[in-house]
Amino acid sequence: MPLLDALSPLGGHLGLLLILLSVLTSAFTAAFGAGGGVLMIMALAQVMPPAALIPVHGMVQLGSNVGRMAMTWRHVDRATLLAFLPGVALGAVAAAWLLIRLPAGVLELCIAAFVLFTLWGPGLPRRALGGPGTLVMGAATTLLSSLVGASGPAVAAFIKQRQEGRMAKVATFSACMMAQHLTKAFVFGVAGFVFRDWLGLILAMVAAGFLGTWLGLNVLRRLSDRRFDGVFRLALTLLALRLVWLGLQRL
């Protein structure tokens, strides 16, 4: 596979598997609202150098969310997005200059606890769902995203509390995650990561992600709001329990 060998520093066969993975994970997120990013980073962690893992994952997810938002932009809750963006900027600046990190495992457990509380607890207070709460959520999850790679379940659980209807949830989630992943170009560029070495693989995975998004949105349009909410809640719960397991292993 000479072309794929040239595209991917990991070799042609692994490159092809990762491109197919991008189709699958993009379709999963488009259809069920969240989860594709976590599935992708867990798979990438098996084959990719640690230094490249989060920046490459971030750029692929940026492309995937751009495609998903472009196909659903009419449903984006602009008030939520505008409140989320200042927090994203603050979180990115903090991530770029952060010198002290929490012990391994603590971040995963914090995200999992938030997701499970939001899904199965009494719900966030109305004040936490307003502009200031959304700003804080944008900052916290952007910081977490730069440290552990995938904050999608936490963002999705928060968006679920604010939005009604499956299309609004998916569209607003995609817009917020697009902004969040965009900051990783800044954060890891400051840290000295050379994106050029991985650009071919990133672009191929992004292109595959567009196909996956189209497939997933076609599944989404066939789901009722009630069925979507059930699958969405189950997917987030399973992802949160997976984070609990990873966090406990790393403590």
C-alpha positions as MATLAB code, in Angstrom:
seq = 'MPLLDALSPLGGHLGLLLILLSVLTSAFTAAFGAGGGVLMIMALAQVMPPAALIPVHGMVQLGSNVGRMAMTWRHVDRATLLAFLPGVALGAVAAAWLLIRLPAGVLELCIAAFVLFTLWGPGLPRRALGGPGTLVMGAATTLLSSLVGASGPAVAAFIKQRQEGRMAKVATFSACMMAQHLTKAFVFGVAGFVFRDWLGLILAMVAAGFLGTWLGLNVLRRLSDRRFDGVFRLALTLLALRLVWLGLQRL';
ca = [
       0.000    0.000    0.000;
       2.490    2.641   -1.158;
       0.000    5.530   -0.984;
      -1.109    4.669    2.535;
       2.505    4.085    3.564;
       3.241    7.640    2.439;
       0.196    9.024    4.264;
       0.710    7.335    7.596;
       3.840    7.192    9.795;
       2.318    3.999   11.235;
       2.408    2.111    7.913;
      -0.192    1.333    5.265;
      -2.162   -1.410    6.985;
      -2.550    0.443   10.282;
      -3.334    3.629    8.374;
      -6.165    1.883    6.508;
      -7.592    0.507    9.769;
      -7.559    3.964   11.326;
      -9.319    5.471    8.298;
     -12.050    2.814    8.589;
     -12.198    3.509   12.330;
     -12.885    7.172   11.561;
     -15.931    6.178    9.474;
     -17.254    4.017   12.310;
     -16.713    6.484   15.162;
     -18.107    9.460   13.216;
     -21.220    7.461   12.371;
     -21.605    6.439   16.020;
     -21.435   10.019   17.306;
     -23.779   11.344   14.613;
     -26.339    8.626   15.315;
     -26.199    8.479   19.116;
     -24.982   11.934   20.121;
     -21.603   11.108   21.676;
     -19.057    8.380   22.214;
     -17.164    8.218   18.938;
     -14.306   10.356   20.232;
     -13.775    8.132   23.268;
     -13.883    4.989   21.133;
     -11.347    6.518   18.760;
      -8.855    7.626   21.393;
      -8.969    4.208   23.068;
      -8.166    2.586   19.713;
      -5.464    5.115   18.807;
      -3.805    4.607   22.188;
      -3.067    1.005   21.202;
      -0.937    1.921   18.162;
       0.131    5.570   18.340;
       3.102    7.166   20.155;
       1.898    8.909   23.350;
       3.246   12.294   22.221;
       1.098   12.178   19.056;
      -2.039   10.660   20.563;
      -3.982   13.690   21.835;
      -2.992   16.211   19.113;
      -3.732   13.809   16.233;
      -6.979   12.680   17.837;
      -7.945   16.331   18.373;
      -7.413   17.303   14.743;
      -9.341   14.273   13.456;
     -12.199   15.054   15.833;
     -12.108   18.698   14.738;
     -12.723   17.631   11.144;
     -15.449   15.194   12.174;
     -17.292   17.839   14.198;
     -16.952   20.440   11.425;
     -18.673   18.015    9.064;
     -21.402   17.157   11.544;
     -22.089   20.798   12.371;
     -22.148   21.739    8.681;
     -24.880   19.139    8.115;
     -26.937   20.202   11.152;
     -26.136   23.924   11.587;
     -29.793   24.991   11.460;
     -30.345   23.139   14.739;
     -27.409   24.667   16.666;
     -28.450   26.524   19.837;
     -26.436   29.693   19.273;
     -27.025   31.011   22.802;
     -25.403   27.906   24.298;
     -22.530   28.038   21.816;
     -21.819   31.733   22.476;
     -21.802   31.115   26.235;
     -19.513   28.082   25.783;
     -16.864   29.801   23.602;
     -15.280   32.147   26.209;
     -14.800   29.144   28.478;
     -13.099   27.262   25.659;
     -10.615   30.121   25.260;
      -9.883   30.225   28.995;
      -9.451   26.448   29.160;
      -7.070   26.456   26.193;
      -4.855   29.153   27.739;
      -4.769   27.237   31.033;
      -3.883   24.001   29.221;
      -1.072   25.675   27.256;
       0.608   26.919   30.424;
      -0.387   24.280   32.958;
       2.632   22.994   34.861;
       0.969   20.850   37.531;
      -1.264   17.952   36.579;
      -3.603   15.938   38.744;
      -2.475   12.395   39.614;
      -3.146    9.794   36.915;
      -6.690    8.496   37.086;
      -8.244   11.431   38.946;
      -9.303   13.274   35.793;
     -11.052   10.209   34.381;
     -12.917    9.645   37.646;
     -13.993   13.309   37.794;
     -15.416   13.185   34.260;
     -17.181    9.880   34.946;
     -18.697   11.194   38.186;
     -20.020   14.295   36.445;
     -21.541   12.301   33.585;
     -23.230    9.759   35.875;
     -24.578   12.496   38.162;
     -25.960   14.443   35.214;
     -27.617   11.359   33.702;
     -28.992    9.679   36.807;
     -28.882   12.308   39.579;
     -31.441   15.033   40.290;
     -30.062   17.141   37.427;
     -27.965   20.282   37.473;
     -29.467   23.362   39.168;
     -31.030   25.805   36.722;
     -28.345   28.354   37.592;
     -25.618   25.938   36.467;
     -27.280   25.695   33.044;
     -27.190   29.446   32.483;
     -24.499   31.555   30.832;
     -21.926   31.483   33.678;
     -22.371   27.735   34.180;
     -21.907   27.109   30.466;
     -18.741   29.250   30.470;
     -17.320   27.248   33.391;
     -18.192   23.991   31.642;
     -16.466   25.196   28.462;
     -13.282   26.061   30.378;
     -13.194   22.897   32.477;
     -13.857   20.468   29.633;
     -11.397   22.197   27.281;
      -8.689   21.862   29.924;
      -9.621   18.227   30.521;
      -9.697   17.550   26.782;
      -6.100   18.732   26.369;
      -4.976   16.525   29.258;
      -6.926   13.293   28.715;
      -7.949   13.646   25.070;
     -11.706   13.050   25.044;
     -14.105   15.169   27.101;
     -17.091   14.443   24.849;
     -19.151   12.501   27.421;
     -18.990   15.411   29.890;
     -19.944   17.982   27.241;
     -22.713   15.735   25.904;
     -24.157   15.198   29.389;
     -24.238   18.964   29.936;
     -25.784   19.688   26.528;
     -28.435   17.054   27.243;
     -29.651   19.145   30.195;
     -30.018   22.286   28.058;
     -31.431   20.975   24.788;
     -34.701   19.420   23.706;
     -34.812   17.176   20.638;
     -32.227   14.876   19.135;
     -31.122   17.174   16.292;
     -30.527   20.142   18.627;
     -28.478   17.955   20.969;
     -26.268   16.567   18.205;
     -25.858   19.922   16.418;
     -25.052   21.961   19.539;
     -22.721   19.268   20.874;
     -20.873   19.221   17.528;
     -20.472   22.999   17.474;
     -19.106   23.083   21.031;
     -16.703   20.204   20.385;
     -15.526   21.806   17.133;
     -14.463   24.898   19.067;
     -12.837   22.791   21.765;
     -10.778   20.632   19.408;
      -9.699   23.689   17.409;
      -7.798   24.957   20.463;
      -5.574   21.858   20.414;
      -3.768   23.203   17.355;
      -2.766   26.150   19.563;
      -2.072   24.151   22.734;
       0.095   21.477   21.123;
       1.653   23.894   18.655;
       2.927   25.890   21.652;
       4.179   22.621   23.139;
       6.225   21.944   19.970;
       4.244   19.140   18.331;
       4.923   18.896   14.569;
       1.508   18.361   12.963;
       3.031   18.218    9.473;
       4.396   14.697   10.081;
       0.857   13.383   10.633;
      -1.021   15.641    8.234;
      -1.673   12.997    5.552;
      -3.225   10.545    8.004;
      -5.239   13.303    9.685;
      -6.717   14.496    6.375;
      -7.557   10.947    5.268;
      -9.303   10.231    8.576;
     -11.200   13.536    8.397;
     -12.424   12.724    4.884;
     -13.541    9.285    6.081;
     -15.278   10.981    8.999;
     -17.497   12.953    6.608;
     -18.771    9.658    5.184;
     -19.370    8.317    8.683;
     -21.242   11.466    9.695;
     -23.539   11.206    6.658;
     -24.284    7.571    7.486;
     -24.887    8.328   11.164;
     -27.209   11.261   10.502;
     -29.328    9.059    8.259;
     -29.709    6.659   11.200;
     -30.469    9.589   13.538;
     -33.316   10.862   11.378;
     -35.001    7.465   11.662;
     -34.926    7.482   15.464;
     -37.750    8.883   17.566;
     -36.804   11.402   20.267;
     -37.687    8.860   22.952;
     -35.578    6.085   21.426;
     -32.689    8.482   20.802;
     -32.764    9.660   24.427;
     -32.636    6.070   25.656;
     -29.698    5.107   23.429;
     -27.940    8.405   24.190;
     -28.274    7.835   27.947;
     -27.101    4.214   27.676;
     -24.087    5.143   25.519;
     -22.978    7.870   27.926;
     -23.448    5.592   30.937;
     -21.304    2.843   29.403;
     -18.615    5.374   28.476;
     -18.643    6.815   32.003;
     -18.277    3.335   33.532;
     -15.377    2.702   31.155;
     -13.744    5.909   32.443;
     -14.249    4.740   36.035;
     -12.447    1.506   35.174;
      -9.558    3.356   33.482;
      -9.307    5.857   36.331;
      -9.165    3.154   39.010;
      -6.495    1.307   37.033;
      -4.332    4.438   36.855;
      -4.585    5.481   40.492;
];
